[in-house]
């Protein structure tokens, strides 16, 4: 199976290096990642200008673009063989609840799903761990062995690791969940440049969530490994039926 690996933290991040190193033991891996950090870019694509792409070797490229650009190039630019599976991560920080709408990590996986490729997004609550996300990458390898055949074409699974992998550190900790409700409180710093023109910088976002059962937040804070299947069709089907029946 040919795996396309990408991320939104950039080519030099420890998480993507761990995935390439560990998954390469069992799969044919092809890596293409952004030149620099491209977090919070969702499924942004570069469409009105050229994009610089650097070949490191046959299996390893760098793109001066967004995570979804990397997936697009990996699938359609004829630099890799046919891709069977897309994996995005390991992200430096979690992507749970409504975060999935912003996340470049999840956005890259969604772009793979959009083109019919089973896709997995992986994030971790550990920030710059000494082991370089080795524990998470080993569990991702085990996860693929167990679940890859269950991830349907056009579907994204979103996996988040708690800071400390609890229990035995095995897939016994996997819990299938729904997305929770993230709460955001934003703060901007304002710097006046000239009269009528100011610079606003987002600074000091506070993240919260609703306490609900069955969510990725609940499982995560219990030290479990929440996995949420995400569909691309955003239609609110129950509400649609209500409206059509009137």
C-alpha positions in Angstrom: 0.0 0.0 0.0 1.3 3.4 -1.0 0.9 6.1 1.8 1.0 9.8 1.1 2.2 11.6 4.3 1.8 15.4 4.8 1.1 17.9 7.6 0.5 21.5 8.4 3.5 22.1 10.8 6.0 22.1 8.0 8.7 19.8 6.6 11.0 20.2 9.6 8.4 19.1 12.3 9.1 16.1 14.4 5.7 14.6 13.9 5.9 14.0 10.2 9.5 12.7 10.5 8.3 10.1 13.1 5.4 9.0 10.8 7.8 8.6 7.8 10.3 6.7 9.9 7.9 4.3 11.6 5.3 3.8 8.8 8.2 3.2 6.4 8.9 -0.1 8.1 5.7 -1.6 6.8 4.5 0.6 3.9 5.8 2.4 0.8 5.7 6.0 2.0 5.7 9.2 -0.1 6.1 12.5 1.8 5.3 15.9 0.6 4.9 18.7 3.1 4.8 22.5 3.3 8.1 24.4 3.4 6.9 26.3 6.5 4.1 26.1 9.1 0.7 26.3 7.5 -1.6 25.8 10.5 -5.2 27.0 10.5 -5.4 26.9 6.7 -8.2 24.3 6.4 -8.4 23.2 2.8 -6.9 26.3 1.2 -5.4 25.7 -2.3 -2.9 27.8 -4.3 -4.8 28.4 -7.6 -3.9 31.8 -9.0 -0.1 31.6 -8.9 2.7 29.1 -9.3 4.0 27.0 -6.5 7.7 26.0 -5.9 8.2 22.3 -5.3 11.6 20.9 -4.4 12.5 17.2 -4.9 14.7 15.8 -2.1 14.5 12.2 -3.5 12.0 10.0 -5.3 9.9 9.7 -2.1 10.3 13.1 -0.5 9.2 16.5 -1.7 8.8 20.0 -0.2 6.1 22.4 -1.5 5.8 26.2 -0.8 2.1 25.9 -0.4 -0.7 24.7 1.8 -1.3 21.2 3.2 -4.1 20.6 0.7 -1.8 21.7 -2.1 0.6 19.0 -1.0 -2.1 16.3 -1.2 -3.2 17.6 -4.6 0.4 17.5 -6.0 1.0 14.1 -4.5 -2.1 12.7 -6.2 -2.0 14.5 -9.5 1.4 15.9 -10.4 2.8 12.5 -11.4 5.7 12.6 -9.0 4.5 9.5 -7.0 2.9 6.2 -8.0 -0.9 5.8 -7.4 -1.7 6.7 -3.8 -3.8 4.3 -1.7 -4.1 6.2 1.6 -3.5 9.7 2.9 -2.3 10.4 6.4 -1.8 13.9 7.8 0.2 14.7 11.0 1.4 14.1 13.6 0.1 17.6 14.4 1.7 19.6 17.3 -1.5 20.1 19.3 -4.9 18.6 19.2 -7.7 19.0 16.6 -11.0 18.2 18.3 -14.6 19.4 18.0 -15.1 22.5 15.8 -11.3 22.7 15.4 -11.6 20.4 12.4 -13.1 23.3 10.3 -9.9 25.3 10.7 -7.2 22.7 10.9 -4.7 22.4 8.1 -4.0 18.9 9.4 -7.6 17.8 9.0 -8.0 19.8 5.9 -5.2 17.9 4.1 -6.9 14.6 5.1 -10.3 15.9 3.9 -8.7 16.8 0.6 -7.6 13.2 0.2 -11.1 12.1 1.0 -12.6 14.6 -1.5 -10.7 12.7 -4.2 -11.9 9.3 -3.0 -8.8 8.3 -1.0 -9.3 6.9 2.5 -7.6 9.4 4.9 -6.5 9.8 8.5 -5.7 12.9 10.4 -3.5 12.5 13.5 -2.8 15.1 16.2 -1.2 15.0 19.7 -1.6 17.0 22.8 2.1 16.6 23.5 4.1 19.7 22.4 7.7 19.0 21.2 8.2 15.8 23.2 11.7 14.5 23.8 10.9 11.3 21.9 9.8 13.1 18.8 6.3 11.6 18.7 7.8 8.1 18.5 5.1 6.6 20.8 2.3 8.1 18.7 3.8 7.0 15.4 4.2 3.4 16.7 0.5 3.4 17.7 -0.5 4.9 14.3 1.3 1.9 12.6 -0.7 -0.5 14.8 -3.9 1.6 14.1 -3.5 1.3 10.4 -2.9 -2.5 10.6 -6.2 -2.9 12.5 -8.5 -0.3 11.0 -7.3 0.8 7.5 -9.7 -1.6 5.8 -12.6 0.0 7.7 -11.9 3.6 6.5 -14.2 4.0 3.5 -13.4 5.9 0.4 -14.2 9.5 0.8 -14.1 9.3 4.6 -11.7 11.0 7.1 -11.0 9.5 10.5 -9.7 12.1 13.0 -7.4 10.7 15.8 -6.1 12.6 18.8 -3.5 11.5 21.3 -3.6 12.8 24.9 -0.4 14.2 26.4 0.2 10.9 28.3 -0.8 7.7 26.6 -2.7 6.0 29.3 -3.1 2.4 30.3 -1.0 -0.1 28.4 -0.4 2.4 25.6 -2.1 0.1 23.1 -5.1 0.3 20.8 -7.3 -0.8 23.8 -7.5 2.9 24.5 -9.3 3.7 21.2 -12.8 5.1 21.6 -15.0 6.0 18.7 -16.6 9.4 19.3 -18.5 12.3 17.8 -17.1 15.8 17.5 -17.6 17.9 20.6 -18.6 21.5 20.8 -15.6 23.8 21.0 -16.0 27.2 22.5 -13.8 30.1 21.3 -13.0 33.5 23.0 -10.8 35.7 20.8 -8.7 38.7 21.7 -7.0 41.1 19.2 -4.2 43.5 19.8 -4.5 46.7 17.9 -1.6 48.8 16.6 -2.4 52.1 14.8 -0.2 52.6 11.8 -1.6 55.9 10.5 -4.9 57.6 11.0 -7.6 55.3 9.8 -5.3 52.4 9.3 -4.5 49.9 12.0 -2.9 46.5 12.4 -4.9 43.8 14.2 -3.3 40.7 15.5 -5.1 37.7 17.0 -3.5 37.2 20.4 -4.7 35.2 23.4 -7.4 32.9 22.0 -9.1 31.0 24.9 -10.4 27.5 24.0 -13.1 25.7 25.9 -15.6 23.0 25.3 -19.0 21.7 26.4 -19.0 18.8 28.8 -20.9 16.2 26.9 -20.9 12.4 26.8 -19.7 10.5 23.8 -17.5 13.3 22.4 -13.8 13.4 21.5 -13.2 15.9 24.3 -14.6 13.5 26.9 -12.5 10.6 25.7 -9.4 12.7 25.4 -9.6 14.0 28.9 -10.1 10.5 30.2 -6.8 9.6 28.7 -8.3 7.6 25.8 -7.6 7.9 22.1 -10.6 9.5 20.5 -11.3 8.6 16.8 -14.1 10.5 15.0 -15.2 9.5 11.5 -15.9 12.7 9.5 -18.0 13.0 6.4 -17.6 15.6 3.7 -21.4 16.2 3.2 -22.2 19.0 5.6 -26.0 18.8 4.9 -28.1 18.9 8.0 -30.3 16.0 6.8 -32.9 16.1 9.6 -33.4 19.8 9.2 -33.5 19.5 5.5 -36.4 16.9 5.8 -38.2 19.3 8.1 -38.0 22.2 5.6 -38.9 20.0 2.6 -42.0 18.8 4.4 -43.5 22.3 5.0 
